[in-house]
Each structure stands twice: as structure tokens, then as C-alpha cells.
Amino acid sequence: MQIRPATTADIPSIVKLERQSATAGHWTEGQYQKAFQRQGATRLVLVADDPRLAPDQRPAPAETTLLGFLVALHVAPEWELENIVVAPAARRQGMAKRLLAALFAAAKATNSAAVFLEVRESNSPARTLYETAGFKPTGRRRVYYTNPSEDAVLYRLTLP
């Protein structure tokens, strides 16, 4: 498994994977396209895939099933984790930790002070992941999410 920068060719696979996760932030294909634009704030889009497949064995990009992805926004001196998804079949194998580690490395390379995020209060697996990675709860946004209506818990990780 490798973590690599995503390309626009990965967008159909990212959308497909994101739709398999009820707790993911659901973006339109156009929103993912904007993540690759060089205007405005910097976004980091990473994907996890399996490089062991020979090029002739890989499905077409629109059909590729990625193992996971991450989208983060850099607004100096901080990063915001906007979305992270791991394929159901690849969960509980350290994939999300590796994606987070790649984000932390990018944040350190930009001399950033912190990474922050928000998560549904009921998303216990994600909250456990974030807390294990060193994030600390810093607050909440009441009734932030819809379908169903739910609070968002805010987290921050101060970088060394």
C-alpha cells in the first residue's frame, strides 16, 4: 500500500469511495475538482492505493477502488482535516493512521502550528482514531450536522 498525492484522474474513485461511507463529508465532484485548483487556499489531497498491481492489471481510473483518501486545507499557520475515508474492506489496518501521518508530515514541512478538525459526536471510531493520534477536544458546534441533526465535536492537534 502506498500513500501518494491524488490526481484529477482519481476523482471518480474518490467520489465512489466517499459514497460508501455514511459518516464522510459528502462533496460533489465539482468540489473535488476545485481542490486541485491552484487558486486560493492550498489543499492537500492524498490517496492510498496498492502499487503491487502491474500497470496492465490496474483498472481504469474511473473504476479503480482506492483504499482510502484524505483532503486537508492549509490556511497558515494551520491545517484543517476536511475529509478522510477508508474503504470498508481496508478498515482497522492502520490506513487512516498512515494518511494522518502523511498530513502531519506536510503540516510540519510548512512550519504549521496545528491541525484541526470537526467530527460528528456519534462517530466513535473516528473520535477514537483522532484521540489516539494526539488530537484534543476543544469545543463543539451545536446542531452543526444535518441528516440526522447532530453536534460537531472540534479537535486540535498542536504540532511539535
Rosetta blueprint (number, residue, H / E / L):
1 M L
2 Q E
3 I E
4 R E
5 P E
6 A L
7 T L
8 T H
9 A H
10 D H
11 I H
12 P H
13 S H
14 I H
15 V H
16 K H
17 L H
18 E H
19 R H
20 Q L
21 S L
22 A L
23 T L
24 A L
25 G L
26 H L
27 W L
28 T L
29 E H
30 G H
31 Q H
32 Y H
33 Q H
34 K H
35 A H
36 F L
37 Q L
38 R L
39 Q L
40 G L
41 A L
42 T E
43 R E
44 L E
45 V E
46 L E
47 V E
48 A E
49 D E
50 D L
51 P L
52 R L
53 L L
54 A L
55 P H
56 D H
57 Q H
58 R L
59 P L
60 A L
61 P L
62 A L
63 E L
64 T L
65 T L
66 L L
67 L L
68 G E
69 F E
70 L E
71 V E
72 A E
73 L E
74 H E
75 V E
76 A L
77 P L
78 E E
79 W E
80 E E
81 L E
82 E E
83 N E
84 I E
85 V E
86 V E
87 A L
88 P H
89 A H
90 A H
91 R L
92 R L
93 Q L
94 G L
95 M H
96 A H
97 K H
98 R H
99 L H
100 L H
101 A H
102 A H
103 L H
104 F H
105 A H
106 A H
107 A H
108 K H
109 A H
110 T L
111 N L
112 S L
113 A L
114 A E
115 V E
116 F E
117 L E
118 E E
119 V E
120 R E
121 E L
122 S L
123 N L
124 S H
125 P H
126 A H
127 R H
128 T H
129 L H
130 Y H
131 E H
132 T H
133 A L
134 G L
135 F L
136 K E
137 P E
138 T E
139 G E
140 R E
141 R E
142 R E
143 V E
144 Y E
145 Y E
146 T L
147 N L
148 P L
149 S L
150 E E
151 D E
152 A E
153 V E
154 L E
155 Y E
156 R E
157 L E
158 T E
159 L L
160 P L
